[in-house]
Amino acid sequence: MRKVLAPVIVAALAAMTVLPPPTAHAAVPTTNVFPIVGVRSCVDNFHPEEPDGHEGTDCFADLGTPLVAVESGSVFRAERATGGWDCATQTGDRSGNTVSILGASGTRYYYGHLDVIDSWVQDGVPVTKGQRIGTVGETGNAICSVPHLHFQIWDGNVTLVNPFPHLMAWPMPGTPPPPGPPTPTGTITGLSGANGTGTIHGTVDLPTHVGAIGIRALVSGAAQTPTQSASGSGNRAFTAPFTAPVTAAHPICVQAWNGAIWTTIGCRNTAQGHLTTLGGANAAGTASGLVRIQGWTGQIGVRLVVNDVVQPTTVVSGGTGDRPFTATFARQGTGSQRVCAQGNSFGYWHPTGGCWSTATGTFSSMSGTSGPGNALGSVSAPGWSQGIMVRATVDGAAQPFTYSNPTTRTYSTPFSVPAGTHQVCVQANTYGYWTTLGCKSRTG
């Protein structure tokens, strides 16, 4: 029914035209071709100055009639509609599927209400005059009338001009060449690696192509070293390397090459989060914090790395947003312990919130020779600029704590001992974890 009504609507709109015949805009190329294959049926309904103005010209054709680029250039923007238009309430996506082409002359051409945008049409892709870009449709508010093309011309990409005289003057296109290169499709099956260096892997297919397919990873939009998929046809396995700066979380994406452009086939986000506290003392400890993966609601693996030694994995339950975790670690060697947290994203371990270091120092002496006194020494922690909490213990019983001098890094912390011989130790605390700096005997 809609196709039959098209000539009636065209005639009615044409009869409403009362303005003098428009003239073509001199800066728009005269060598262009008409945008619709096989039929020219346009109405001069360009009236942008009215309150509910119309900024283009409508050209009518059957649903599915091929559309072509009027001038060589590149795709300025291709927008595939995700919603529809409600004719009763006059709400929703008014334009439907749209394509804008920026011609070599600097003129921009807008195509509205397309039924199909050919898959190769992506932002920035080169296009040749007469090359098919899609088909006439009734998407957007065209669903309330008949299939047609809403066509606009922007001179210099800034000034809106009346398309009608140009559309009437441009010659009809010939049979358009076949659509552009096929669009690759694929699936990401996982990631691997840790701490900034990894790989992303999966399968990719490029219809009509037999052999290897160009593949590359992107990290937060930065292209990585290209590689190739396996050879053959159908779904072909790929593994692409990437380097991800450890100071932030990143989307890790994969693109495939179709002979003309790189097309993104999928992305995965790395884990992110931060440490909130350490706990424990000496041989064993814990680290607590928050972790999340953007867009992921399943379980997340978390592990600690202490002085470059990987610790056991803790599994965080599924959920949304920041999720709390507590992971354990064992002391590695002597001196300060550098505790880092990593979250697992689809097989890749990414740092979550930096690293914390425990205290290190000396217990050099005690004031006096017996009875109560002060334990003396020095203490520091990498990256720590404030005073460090220090306390003595007597046979394991904690004494009152004090703070070290933030400038000299020295400390003097009190203790009391009862009669007899006792072991006096000194502990220093950073982020909640107590490190023993040394022990000495003391007689009460």
BASE-345821 format. One record per residue: x, y, z of N, C-alpha, C in turn. Coordinates in pm, whole numbers, plus 50000, padded with zeros to 5 digits. Example, Ala and Ser with C-alpha at 12.3 -4.5 7.8 and 13.67 -1.06 7.14 Angstrom:
513194943150780512304955050780513204967050780/512854977550708513674989450714512905000350787/
// end
This chain:
500834988050000500005000050000500875012550000/501905012650077502755024450084503405027749950/503825017449878504465019749749503485025949649/502215022249654501215027649564500925042149594/500985046049723500685059749763501775069649728/502975065049701504105074249682503835084849577/503365081649455503145092149354502105102249399/501085097949475500065107049523500645117249618/501465112249711502085121449808503025131149738/503795126149641504705134849567503935146049500/502835142649433502045152649362501465162849458/500985158049573500385167149671501415176849725/502585171949759503615180849812504065190749707/504165186149583504595195149475503595206449457/502315203349471501285213549454501355224149562/501915221049677502005230449788503145240349770/504035237949675505205246449658504785259949599/505015271149670504625284449623505825293649605/507035289249647508225297549633508715297449489/509485307649448510055307549313510985295649299/511175290949175512065279449154513445282449211/514025273249288515355275549347516445274449242/517595279849275518765278549188519825270349259/520655263549180521695255149237522755263549305/523345257949413524415264849484525725262349411/526415273349378527565272449288528685263549340/528855262549475530005255349529529785240249528/528545235549512528275221249510528655215649372/529435204949366529895199849235528735196449142/528915199949014527915196648913528165182948851/529285176848888529655163848830529165152048913/528395154849016527865144149100526835135849024/526435124649086525365116449030524185116449126/523005113449072521795112549152521945100949252/521415102249376521695092149479520875079249470/519795078949391518935067149384519065060649247/519185047649244519345040449118517975038049053/517815042348927516685038248846515445046748853/515305056048947514095064048956514435077749016/513835088348954514005101949008512605107649033/512215108449159510895113249197511025121149326/511385133849313511685142449429510695153949436/510495159049554509615170449577510435181449643/510175193949601510915205349656510255209749787/510555202849892509965205950023511025210650123/512025217850075513085223550158512585236750216/512335237250347511895249650412512395249950556/513715251550576514295251050711513915262950798/513405273650735513145285850812511865284950894/511005275450868509755274450940509965268351079/509015270651173509185265551310509485250551315/508735242951237508995228551230509575225551092/510695232251062511245232350927511715218850877/511865218250745512335206050678513635209550606/514735203350650516065207750606516585200250484/515745192750418516215185150304515165183750198/515455175050103514525171649995514185156950004/512905153549988512475139649991512375134249849/512995122649827512945115849698512365101849722/511375098049642510605086049668511025074649576/511045062549631511375050549555510885038649633/510805027249566510375015049634511345011149745/510795004849846511604999649955512684990349900/513934992649939515044984149896515754988749771/515324999949710516015005149593517435009549631/518455005849550519835009149588520095024249594/520925028049690521415041849705522915041949679/523425052749619524845053849588525405066949641/526725067549650527405079949687527335089649571/526925102049598526815111849490528175117549450/529145117049540530485122349513531505113349583/532675112149527533755104749592534235112249716/534615104849818535105110949942535265100350048/534645102550164534715092750272533435093250353/533175082350425532005081850512532275090750633/531465101150647531615110250760531025104150886/529835098050871529225091250985528155081650935/528155069650990527115059750963526445056351095/525155058751104524425056451229523295046551204/523465034851260522455024251248521495025251366/520235027551338519255030551442519065018551535/518895021451662518615011051761517195011851815/516475022451780515095024151823514215028251708/512915028551728511975032051622511255044951651/510235047751568509425059751580507975055751605/507315062551700505925059851731505055070151659/504305065551559503495074851479502395081251562/501865074151661500765079451741501225090851833/502355088851899502835098951994503865108351934/504295105351811505325113451744506585114651830/507035103151882508255102751963509135091251917/510415092451947511365081851915512485086751826/513045077651750514155080651660513585085851528/513685098951505513065105251390513745101551258/515065099951260515825098651136516015084351089/515995074551180516255060751142517715058651105/517955049451012519325046850966519785058350877/520965063750908521465075250832522925073450795/523305079550682524705079850638525035094050595/526175099150637526695111850589528005109350515/528115114950396529335113650316529955127450300/531235128450330531985140850311532725139650179/532275147350079532865146449947534235152849939/534965149749833536295155549813536225170649800/535075176049759534905190449744534735197549877/534525189849983534245195850113532765196650143/531925192450049530475192350069530065179350140/529135180750235528635168950307527225165850260/526965152850240525665148150192525075138650297/523835141350332523155133650438522035125350377/522025112350407520995103150360520215098250483/518885100150482518085096050596517045085550562/516605077950663515535067950657515945055250582/517225052050570517645040350495517045027550554/516745018150466516315004950511517514996950558/518564996550475519794989350506520984998450478/521934998750571523245004750545524194993150519/524834992950402525724981850370526794980350477/527174967950507528024965050622529394971550613/529894973750492531234979650479531244994450513/530075000850516529985015350539530225018050687/531405022850717531815026250854532465039950853/532465046650967533045060050976534485060150924/534775069650834536135071550785536505063350664/535625054250618535955045650505535875053550375/536865052050284536785058650153535575053650074/534995062449993533865058849910534025065249773/533555058349670533695062949532532325067049478/532305077649398531065082249336530375070749263/529095068849290528355058049228528415044949302/529195044249410529315031849486528115030149577/527565018349578526395015649660526735016849809/525825023449886526025025050030524875018950111/523745016050045522615010550117521385010550029/520175010850093518925010350018517905019950078/516965024149991515865032850033515025025550139/514595032950241513865026550348512735034950403/512225030550516511155037450586511425037150737/512715038250774513055038650915512845052850968/512825054251099512525067251158511065070651135/510765083851123509375087751106508845085150965/509695080050874509215075950742508265064050751/508275057050863507375045650880505925050150879/505695063250903504335068550906503835072650768/504715072250665504305076450532504645065650430/505655068250346506055058650243507565058050239/508135047350181509595046750171510135058650091/511145065050140511775076150067513145079250126/513885086950050515185091950094515045106450134/515435109650257515555123650300517005127750276/517205137550187518555140950141518875155550175/520035157550237520495171050271521855173650207/522135186450183523455190750133523955201750226/525185199950274525845209950359527105214750286/527035226850232528165232450158529305235450254/530505230250222531645232250310531465225650445/530465216650454530155209550579529605218750686/529205231050648528705240450749527415247450707/527195249550576526055257550530525025248750462/523815248650515522735240550460522205247250334/522105239750223521585245150097520455236250047/519645241649958518505234349903519005223549807/518725210649835519225200049747518445198849616/517215203849611516335200749500516925204049363/517435216249340517955219049205519135210249166/519945206549263521085197849235520595183849198/519595179049274519065165749247518415164949109/517825175949067517195176148935518225176948823/519435182248855520455184348752521435172748739/521695165548848522695154848843522205143248757/523075137248677522675125848594522385113648681/521575104748625521275092348695522515083448699/522695076148809523855067248817523635054748735/524725048448695524615035548630524395024748734/524515012348693524415001348788525555002448888/525245003549017526315005549114527214993449124/528494995949148529394984649170528964977049295/529404964849312529004957149429529424964049558/528754960649667529144966549795530634964649822/531144973049915532564972949947533024959850009/534254959650058534824947250113533944941350223/533954928050237533144921650341533574925950480/532664924950573532934928650712533354916350791/534514916850857534934905350938534084903951064/533914891851108533224888951233534114879851317/533884879651445534724871251528534264870651672/534984862951749534684860951891535974861151971/535964868152083537094867952176536854856552275/537814847552284537664836152375538414838252507/539354847652513540044849952639541274858652621/541924861452734543174868652737544164860452818/545434864252810546454857852892547544868052921/548414864653015549504873753050549264880353184/550154889553219550054896253348550904908853349/550464918253434551294929753471551754937953351/550834940253256551134949453147551454942953015/551754930053012552074923252887551164911152872/550474910252757549554899152741549194896652597/548274887352578547734884152447546224882952458/545554885752347544114883852338543884873952224/542984864452245542834853952145541374850552122/541104844452006539744840951969539704835551829/538564837551760538414833151621537884844651538/538194844551408537764855151317537394848851183/536424854851116536024850350982535864862550893/536214861050767536044871450666535404864750544/534094866750526533404859850416534084862250282/534124851950200534704851650065536224851550065/536864853050182538324853350186538854840050238/539834834650168540504822550211541954825950240/542434822250357543804825450397543824832450531/544994837350568545154844450696544484858150690/544064863050807543414876050819544264884750911/544474897150873545224906350957544484909151087/545204908651199544624910651332545524920151410/544904928651491545684936651586544834939451709/545524941251821544864945151945544944960351960/544014965952035544034979952073543924980852225/544714989452286544674991552430544275006052454/543055008052506542505021552522542615029352392/542365022652280542375029052148543725029552080/544795025952151546145026352092546425013052020/546705013751890546935001651811548234994851853/548184981651862549334973451898549934967151772/550954959051788551654952951675550714943451601/550534945451468549644936551392550224922451382/549324912851367549704898951346548684892951250/548674879851235547734873351145547054861551213/545844858851169545144847051215545714834751146/545204823251187545544811151114544984811950973/545534804050882545074804050743543824795250732/543234795050611542094786550587540854794550558/539674789050590538404795650569537544793650692/536414800750695535554799950813536214806550933/535854802051051536424807751173537884803451188/538774813151197540204810551207540734815951340/541544807951407542064811851539543074823151526/543114831851626544104842551630544594844651772/545814849751783546394854351909547134867251880/546744878151945547344891251919547984896652046/549234901652039549914906652158549494920952192/549634924552319549374938352360550234941952480/550454954852497551114960352614550174970552676/549814968552803548854977052871549524984152988/549654997452985550235004653099549545000753230/550344998253333549794992753458549205003353549/549275016053508548795026853595547295029053586/546615022053494545165023953479544545011353419/543215010653428542484999853362542285003453215/542074993253131541964995552988540924986352924/540264991252816539564982052727540584976152630/540604962852619541474956052524540574951352409/540774956752290539924953652176540724946252068/539994939651979540594932751865539984938251737/540844941051639540384945351508540894935751401/540084934051297540464925651183540514934251057/541424930950966541634938550843540904931550727/540064939250655539324933250545539864937150407/541054942850407541654947250282541504962050258/540654968650339540444983050324540494990450457/539874984650559539814991250690539964980950801/540304985950919540304977751041538924978451103/538334966951134537014966251195537114959551332/536544966051433536564960551569535574949051580/536044937651631535164926051645534834923051790/535434930251884535094928152025536094934452119/535684936052244536544942052347536344934952480/537364935352564537294930752702537974941252790/537424943552909537994953253001538884946353104/539994953053137540864947753242540264951053379/540744943953480540284946353617540844959653667/540134965553762540604977753827540154977653972/540784985854054540434986254195541514992954276/541524990454406542554996154491542634988654624/543794989454685543994983854820543434993454923/542894987855031542384996255139543164994355269/543704982255293544454980055416545244967055407/546294966355488547024953855509546764949055651/546984936255674546814930855807547824919955834/547944915755959548874905155994550204910456042/551144901456059552464905156109553484894556069/554684899256039555844890656018555654880255907/555474867555942555514856955842554324856955747/553154861355791551954860655708551144873455723/550374876555618549564888555623548394887455527/547584897855527546444898855437546434912655374/545824913555259545594926355195544124926955155/543474938055187542064939855154541914951655059/540844951254981540624962054887539324960154812/539214967254699538044966554613538484963554472/537654956054399537994952354261536714952254178/536834955454049535704954353957536224953453814/535374948453726535634948353582534424954653516/534634965453444533534972653381532714963253294/531394962753319530504954653238530484939953273/531194935753377531274921653413530644919453549/529724909753558529034906953684529394893353741/530254885753674530644872553724531734873353828/532264861753866533334861253966534614867653911/535444872654003536724878553967537814872154053/538864867553990540004862454064540924873754108/541374873254233542304883254287543484875854349/544674881154327545854875254389546824886454427/547694883354522548744892654562550074887954504/550934897654478552304894754436553204901854535/553994894054609554844899454717556294897854677/556974909154663558374908954618558534900254493/557574902054400557544895154269557214880354279/556804875554395556394861454411554874860854416/554274853154325552814852154316552264844154434/551194849154494550524842954607549234835954561/548594828154650547384820754611546254830054564/545414824754475544294832354419543074831754511/542424843154527541154844154598540064847354497/538914840954508537804843154416536784852354481/536484863354411535494873054459534154869754395/533104869554474531774865854425531274875554319/530334870754235529744879054131528954890654189/528774900754109528054912654153528304924054058/527984936054100528184948054020529014958054097/529624967354026530394977854089531624972654162/532104980654259533274976754338532904965454433/533724954854434533474943354521534654941454616/534384939554746535484938354842536194924854831/537484925054860538244912654864539234913054979/539634901355026540734899755121541554887755075/542824889955049543704879355000544884877955096/545424865855103546514863055196547864863055125/548914865255204550264864255150551224859355256/552324853655210553404849255298554614858155275/555324861155380556494869655371557534863355280/558164871455196559154866655101560504873155130/561414865455189562744870655218562724880655332/563834887755348563964897655455563734911655398/563654921155488563494934955445562054938255413/561844949655350560504954455318559814944955220/558514943355241557704934855154556854943755062/557044942454933556254950254836555034941854798/553854946454841552624938954824551784945554714/551524938154606550734943154494549514934254474/548404940154433547184932454404546964932154253/546474920654205546144918954064544764912654053/543984917353956542684911553927542714904453793/541994893253784542004885353662540814888653574/541134893053452540114896353353540224886753237/539364876553235539274867153123540604859953097/541434858553203542704851553189543924860453201/543734873653198544844883253208544844889753346/546014889553412546154895553545546644909853532/545814919353576546164933553566546254939753705/547274948253729547394954753861546124962553896/545724961654021544534968654068544904977854184/545294989654150545484999754254546885001254308/547894997054234549264999454278549754989554381/550844993154446551524984354541551804991854671/551794984454781552144989954912553364982654966/554194989855038555424984055094555374984255246/555834973455305555904972655450557184979455500/557244981455630558374988555690559614979655701/560734986155705562004979455733562834988855820/563724983255901564524992055986565374984056084/565844990856186566744984656285566244987456426/566554978256514566394980056659567824980256712/568334992656733569764993956760570124993256908/569234998256996569624998457139568405001157226/568665000557359567635003957458568235013857557/567395022957602567865032357703567965024957837/568975028557917569185021958045569745007958026/569915001158140570494987658135569544976958186/568514980958259567544971458310566244978758338/565174970658361563894976658391563284983758271/562324992558295561654999458184562645008458110/562285011457984563145020057904562495022957771/563315027757681562865030557545563685022357446/563005016857346563695010157236564035020657131/565265020257080565755030656988566185024256856/565995031756747566435026856617565925035756505/565915030356386565415037856270564475028956190/563575035256115562575027856038562195035855914/561875028755806561435035355684560575025655605/559905030755503559115022555411559115029455276/559385022455169559385028555035558075035555006/558165048154964556985055854929556235061755046/556765060155166556095065055287556845077155339/556165088655346556835101055385556445105855524/555465099655588555025104055720555735095755828/555445099555954555955091556063555335077656060/556085067556100555625053756098555315049156240/554185042356257553805037456388554785026556433/555305028156556556275018856611555845015056753/556035002156786555724997756922556724986956963/556904985857093557694974857148556744963857194/557254951657195556524940457257557454934057360/556874929657471557634922857576557064908857589/557874899157548557424885257545556114884057465/556004892157357554824891757270553714901057308/553774906957428552714916057473552994930157422/552064935757346552264948857285552324959857390/553244969157371553404981057454552784993057380/552655004657446552075016357379552895020057255/552185024457149552905027957025553245042757022/554235045856944554615059756914554845060656764/555285072456720555565074356577557025078256558/557605073556451558985077456420559015091856374/560195097656377560405111156326560385110556173/559465117856106559365116655961560585122055886/561365130555956562535136355888563765127655908/564055124056033565275116356061565055101256052/563785096956048563405082756040563765075056169/564105082156273564455075356399563215074156488/563305064956584562205063156677562745060656817/561875063256915562135059957055560785056157114/560595043257142559285038557186559415031457321/558505033957416558665029157554558245014557573/558765008857678558344995357719558564993857869/557874984357929558064980958071558284965958081/559174961758173559434947558191559334944158340/558724932958372558684928658512560024922258551/560104917458670561344911058716561644898858629/562924896158615563364884858535563864889358398/564204879558316564734882558183563624880658080/563534890257990562434890257893562944894057753/562154890357653562514894057516561724906557475/562474916857438561884929357391562094930257240/560994931657168561064933157021560444946456982/560784951056862560214963356807559494959956677/558274965056664557494963256542557114976756484/557054977456350556624989656281555434986256192/554504995656183553254993156112553095002555992/552864996555873552435004355757551174997855700/550135005855680548865001455620548154990655701/548594988255828547954978155911548764965455930/549914964455867550754952355877551964955255965/552184946756069553284948756164554504940656121/555624947656109556894941256075557844942056196/558404930656236559364930656347560724935256297/561264945556361562554951156320563714944456393/563444937856505564514931356578564104928556722/564894920556793564584916856931565884916957014/565714920057144566844919857238566364915057373/567304910357456566964905857592567054917557687/566184917257789566164927857889565804921958025/566534926258125566294921658261565504932158338/564444927758407563614936758484564124939158623/
// end
